[in-house]
């Protein structure tokens, strides 16, 4: 837990994860509410839209909560669990990028999450988290 001086990149990532987590929580709640609100307006697709909105909004909400907690763990003092959550989220980001690559031509998310994952495995960063 917080061995040595916190790497600058971890401070930046912590702040970005907290801000991104807050944005994802607000977005997830908005999607849930909009999905439920739109379902009566759409006659035959109403239940499907509500279900889809609830599922998508719920996933975004959970990711937002994980981002918020991870950012806190980064800033608070290099908690091991926050390193593990970040690595898992970055791997999931790479996988999501690969799926999006099949649908939309774009490799940028894969590169970004790959670089973040690489950074999290550097000795100085792992040492900060006590790994």
SULHUPE-V437131 format. One line per field, one symbol per residue. burial: # if it has 16 or more other ideal C-beta (glycine too) atoms within 10 Angstrom, else .. A space follows every 50 residues. Layout:
burial=???
This chain:
burial=.....##.##..##..##.##..##.##..##..##..#.........## ..##..#..##.##.##########..##..##.###.##..##..#... ........##..##.##.##....#..##..
